[in-house]
Structure formats: structure tokens, C-alpha cells
Amino acid sequence: MCRASIIVPVYNAENYIEETLNSILHQDFSDFEVIVVDDGSTDATGDKVKGIGDPRIKYFKQENSGGPAGPRNVGIRESKGEYIFIFDADDIMMPEKLRLSISAMDSHPEADLLFTNFSTIDDQGNQLKADFLRDYDTLWKLLKGDLNDSVVIEPELICPALVRVNFIGTSSVALRRRALLPADQFNESLKNSDDRLFWILFSLTHNFIFLNKVLHKYRILKNSISNQGFIRRGPSKIQALKIVRDNLSDPELVRLVNRQISNDYVSMAYAYKQKGNRKEQRENALKSLATKMNIKALKLLISSMY
């Protein structure tokens, strides 16, 4: 068993995969493997991966599954590492990421998921934000002024915070293998938000670690899900929250999730209003109201009738 497995799901990433893999291979820590799961690429991605020729890279190719959840699950099943890192195929890993993340998890055996800060870059690698999480007050309030390198956050704090907003970057995550149960998988029915769903469900019963270091560069592509409007992102986000709700027994958490679902339907209704689609505006406003009374939804419902 190696200490770390880096899972890299990839689909048509020929423009970035070499840079991404080289950033992983040039870590200042050496006891790791890289599991690349090609989700049916039709470009030169596979050739680029094989051309690197490093024995630490294990390449698997499958039929396209329609989203990153499937290849992430395959990668986890094929991996051998004590710690599992999830990493996107167009992001850049900072040289000290593995060493610092593993050191933090070794220091906190009571916690089973680690996440870090990160910066953002554009298609060409130009920096967009040096400190992406700087304005995420929901996260900083959890730390209660403790800005040390690594802070353990308990389930009763991290779970409701993640329901409100997702501040965990996928490529920042490391998981402790021994803590994973068979049910701990990325939901393959979702086209996006499968990562956020995993974090929330995992946070119900596990301590998390926040490592206050910028340890990767998250590339925001023009055509990526994260850079698309809410009409594209919203349905999976709402579905993920409904799955969370179905797994809850705490009435207060259920109310919190319903409030967030209602607000997300409002965001959908408003997005359709901007497009002049009154039918979808009305339907999403009604779904918001059916979930929880929402003044914004009521206003959107009324305005959809004129």
C-alpha cells in the first residue's frame, strides 16, 4: 500500500492533462500513485497520458458515463493508497500539496476528510483569484478566529454550513481510506453536484479538517459547469439537496435543507425570468412555495402572470 492515491477523472482534456499530471508527478513527496480514469474521451487525451510514461500513472478507459461521479468511483475502487485525493483533470497541484495534506491528516486521526484553500485560473493559466475562499464567511465563522494551518471541524458545524454553501473545492479533498464504507460513493445519477452531495452526507458522521493553505489552482473554463448559469447547474444541485433531506433525521437540518431547496428554486425561477420564459418561471416559483413559504417565490409567481 502506498500512502496516497490521486484519482483523476478525465474527459476530452487533451489541452490540460499533461500539465495537470506533471504537477502531480513533481510533488516534494514520492509515495503515491495516480489513477487516471478516462470517461470515454474522443480526443488525444489517452495518448497524452500514455506518452508521459511514468510507472506511477495507472490508466483506465471506460465508456462515457455522462459525468465525473462514475470515473471517481472507479478510481477509488482501483486505488491502493492510505489516503485518497480527488483531483480534476485541468487543475494544477502545488508541489507541497501531498506532503502538507498527509501531515495534517496524520496529526488529526480523529478526522476523515481534509480540504484546503485554493486559487483560480482561466483557460490560459492566468490567475483570477489568489485566495478563492477569502470571501466565504460561512467557512470562516466555523473557525471562530482560529486561522492556524489545520483546524478540525465537527459534524454539527460543518454539515449545516455545507447545506448553505459549498466551500469545498473538489481538487482540495483528501479522504482517509479506512473511514470509507461501501455506501460512501459519488452519486452517478447526478451530472454535477455529486461532489457536494458526498461532502454533506459524509459530514453527518465524520470530522473534517480545513488546511488553511492554497495548495492547488482551480481552472475555470469558459464552457465548464461552474461557469454556466443556474438553469444548467440548478437541477442537479436541487436533486442533491433532496437526497440529503432523505437521509436526515434531525428536524432542524431538514428545515434548513428545505429552505435552501426553496431558495434554489427561486434562483431557477429568476433565471428563467431573465430569459423571458414565464412558464418555467411560474413552475419553479410554485416548486419553491411547495417546499417552503418564500416571499421572493411569491413575487416571481405573481410577475409570471403578467
C-alpha positions in Angstrom: 0.0 0.0 0.0 1.3 3.5 -0.9 0.5 6.5 1.2 -1.6 8.4 -1.4 -3.7 7.7 -4.4 -4.6 10.6 -6.6 -7.9 10.0 -8.6 -8.1 12.0 -11.8 -11.3 11.5 -13.9 -10.8 12.8 -17.4 -12.9 13.5 -20.4 -11.5 15.3 -23.6 -8.9 17.2 -21.6 -6.0 16.9 -24.2 -5.2 20.6 -23.7 -4.5 20.4 -20.0 -4.0 16.8 -18.9 -0.2 16.8 -19.4 0.3 19.9 -17.3 -2.0 18.5 -14.6 -0.3 15.2 -14.4 3.2 16.8 -14.4 2.2 19.0 -11.5 1.2 15.8 -9.6 4.4 13.9 -10.5 6.6 16.8 -9.4 5.5 16.8 -5.8 8.0 17.0 -3.0 6.5 13.8 -1.7 7.1 10.5 -3.6 5.0 7.7 -2.1 1.9 7.9 -4.3 0.1 6.5 -7.3 -2.0 8.3 -9.9 -5.3 6.7 -11.1 -6.4 8.3 -14.4 -9.9 7.2 -15.4 -10.8 8.2 -18.9 -14.5 8.6 -19.3 -14.7 7.8 -23.0 -12.6 10.7 -24.4 -12.7 11.1 -28.1 -9.7 13.4 -28.4 -6.0 12.7 -27.8 -6.3 12.6 -24.0 -5.4 8.9 -23.8 -2.3 9.4 -26.0 -1.2 12.3 -23.9 -1.5 10.3 -20.6 0.3 7.3 -22.0 3.0 9.5 -23.5 4.2 10.7 -20.1 5.5 7.2 -19.4 5.7 7.4 -15.6 5.0 4.0 -13.9 3.2 5.7 -11.1 0.3 6.5 -13.5 -2.3 3.8 -14.0 -4.6 4.5 -16.9 -8.2 3.1 -17.2 -10.6 3.8 -20.0 -14.4 3.3 -20.0 -17.5 4.2 -21.9 -18.7 7.7 -21.3 -20.9 7.9 -18.2 -22.1 11.4 -18.6 -20.4 12.9 -15.5 -17.4 12.8 -13.2 -19.1 10.6 -10.5 -18.6 7.3 -12.3 -14.9 7.7 -13.0 -14.3 8.9 -9.5 -15.9 5.8 -8.1 -13.9 3.6 -10.4 -10.7 5.4 -9.4 -11.4 4.9 -5.7 -12.1 1.1 -6.3 -8.8 0.7 -8.2 -6.7 2.7 -5.8 -4.4 1.3 -3.0 -3.4 4.4 -1.1 -3.9 5.1 2.6 -5.2 8.5 1.6 -7.3 9.2 -1.4 -7.0 12.6 -3.2 -9.7 13.7 -5.7 -8.3 15.9 -8.5 -9.7 17.4 -11.6 -8.0 16.9 -15.0 -7.4 20.5 -15.7 -6.3 21.8 -12.3 -2.7 22.4 -11.1 -1.3 20.8 -7.9 1.1 22.9 -5.9 4.4 21.0 -5.1 3.8 20.7 -1.4 0.1 19.6 -1.6 0.5 15.9 -0.8 3.1 16.3 1.9 1.2 19.0 3.8 -2.2 17.3 3.4 -0.9 13.9 4.6 1.0 15.6 7.5 -2.3 17.3 8.6 -4.3 14.1 8.4 -1.6 12.1 10.3 -1.8 14.8 13.0 -5.6 14.5 13.3 -6.5 10.8 13.2 -10.0 11.8 14.6 -10.9 13.4 11.2 -11.5 11.6 7.9 -11.8 14.3 5.2 -9.4 17.2 4.6 -10.0 20.2 2.3 -7.8 23.3 1.6 -7.9 26.7 0.2 -7.1 27.3 -3.5 -6.6 29.9 -6.2 -8.4 30.1 -9.5 -7.0 30.4 -13.1 -8.6 30.8 -16.5 -8.2 28.7 -19.7 -4.7 30.1 -20.3 -3.5 29.8 -16.8 -3.8 33.4 -15.8 -4.7 34.0 -12.2 -8.2 35.1 -11.4 -8.3 34.9 -7.6 -5.2 34.2 -5.4 -7.4 33.3 -2.4 -10.7 31.8 -3.5 -12.2 31.2 -0.1 -11.4 34.7 1.3 -15.0 35.9 1.0 -16.7 32.7 2.2 -17.8 34.0 5.6 -19.8 30.8 6.2 -16.4 28.9 6.4 -14.5 31.5 8.4 -17.3 31.7 11.1 -16.8 28.0 11.7 -13.2 28.5 12.6 -14.1 31.1 15.3 -10.9 33.1 14.7 -8.6 30.0 14.6 -6.6 30.6 11.5 -3.9 28.0 12.2 -2.7 25.8 9.4 -5.1 23.0 10.2 -8.4 23.1 12.1 -10.7 20.2 12.9 -14.4 20.9 12.3 -17.1 18.7 13.9 -20.2 17.3 12.1 -22.6 19.6 13.9 -20.8 22.6 12.5 -19.6 21.5 9.0 -22.8 19.8 7.9 -25.3 22.7 8.1 -22.6 25.1 6.7 -22.2 22.9 3.6 -26.0 22.8 3.2 -25.9 26.6 3.0 -23.0 26.9 0.6 -20.3 24.6 -0.8 -16.9 26.0 0.0 -15.0 22.7 -0.6 -13.1 22.6 -3.9 -13.1 19.1 -5.2 -9.4 19.1 -6.0 -8.6 20.2 -2.5 -10.0 17.0 -0.9 -8.2 14.1 0.7 -10.1 11.1 2.2 -9.0 8.6 4.8 -9.5 5.2 3.1 -10.2 3.2 6.3 -13.2 5.6 7.0 -14.9 4.9 3.7 -17.9 2.5 3.8 -19.4 0.8 0.7 -22.1 3.4 0.7 -19.6 6.3 0.5 -19.7 6.8 -3.2 -20.2 9.7 -5.6 -23.8 9.6 -6.9 -23.8 8.7 -10.6 -27.3 9.9 -11.3 -26.1 13.5 -11.0 -24.4 15.4 -13.8 -23.0 17.8 -11.3 -23.2 18.5 -7.5 -22.2 14.8 -6.9 -19.1 16.1 -5.0 -21.1 18.5 -2.8 -23.6 15.7 -2.1 -20.7 13.4 -1.0 -19.3 16.1 1.3 -22.6 16.8 3.0 -23.5 13.1 3.6 -20.0 12.3 4.8 -20.1 15.3 7.2 -23.1 13.9 9.0 -20.8 11.4 10.8 -17.2 12.5 10.3 -14.9 15.3 11.4 -13.3 17.4 8.7 -10.0 19.2 8.6 -9.5 22.6 7.0 -5.9 23.2 6.0 -5.5 26.9 5.5 -3.1 26.7 2.6 -3.5 27.4 -1.1 -2.5 24.0 -2.5 -4.0 23.9 -6.0 -5.0 26.1 -8.9 -8.6 25.5 -10.0 -9.0 26.2 -13.7 -12.3 27.8 -14.6 -13.0 27.1 -18.3 -15.5 29.1 -20.3 -17.7 26.1 -21.0 -17.4 24.4 -17.6 -20.4 23.7 -15.4 -19.1 26.1 -12.7 -19.1 28.9 -15.3 -22.6 28.3 -16.6 -25.9 29.8 -15.5 -28.1 28.4 -12.8 -30.5 26.9 -15.3 -27.8 24.3 -16.1 -26.4 23.9 -12.6 -29.6 24.2 -10.6 -31.4 20.9 -11.3 -28.6 18.7 -10.0 -28.0 21.0 -7.1 -31.6 20.7 -6.1 -31.7 17.0 -6.6 -28.6 16.6 -4.4 -30.2 18.5 -1.6 -33.3 16.3 -1.9 -31.2 13.3 -1.5 -29.6 14.9 1.6 -33.0 15.6 3.0 -34.0 11.9 2.6 -31.0 10.9 4.7 -31.7 13.2 7.6 -33.5 12.6 10.9 -32.7 15.9 12.6 -35.8 18.2 12.1 -33.7 21.3 12.3 -31.5 20.1 9.5 -34.5 19.1 7.4 -35.9 22.7 7.8 -32.5 24.1 6.8 -32.3 21.9 3.7 -35.9 22.8 2.7 -35.1 26.4 3.0 -32.1 26.0 0.7 -34.1 24.0 -1.8 -36.8 26.7 -1.8 -34.1 29.4 -2.4 -32.6 27.3 -5.3 -36.0 27.1 -7.0 -36.2 30.9 -6.6 -32.8 31.1 -8.4 -34.2 28.9 -11.1 -37.3 31.0 -11.5 -35.4 34.2 -11.6 -33.0 32.8 -14.3 -36.0 31.8 -16.4 -37.5 35.3 -15.9 -34.3 36.8 -17.3 -34.8 34.7 -20.4 -38.4 35.7 -20.7 -39.7 32.1 -20.1 -42.7 32.8 -18.0 -43.9 29.2 -17.9 -40.7 27.8 -16.4 -40.5 30.9 -14.1 -44.0 30.1 -12.8 -43.3 26.4 -12.4 -40.1 26.9 -10.4 -41.8 29.6 -8.2 -44.6 27.1 -7.4 -42.0 24.4 -6.6 -40.3 26.8 -4.2 -43.6 27.6 -2.5 -44.5 23.9 -2.3 -41.2 23.3 -0.4 -41.4 26.3 1.9 -43.1 29.7 2.1 -40.9 32.1 0.3 -41.7 35.8 -0.4 -39.3 36.0 -3.3 -41.0 33.0 -4.9 -44.4 34.6 -4.4 -43.3 37.7 -6.2 -41.9 35.7 -9.0 -45.1 33.7 -9.3 -47.2 36.9 -9.5 -44.9 38.5 -12.0 -45.1 35.4 -14.2 -48.8 36.0 -14.8 -48.4 39.4 -16.5 
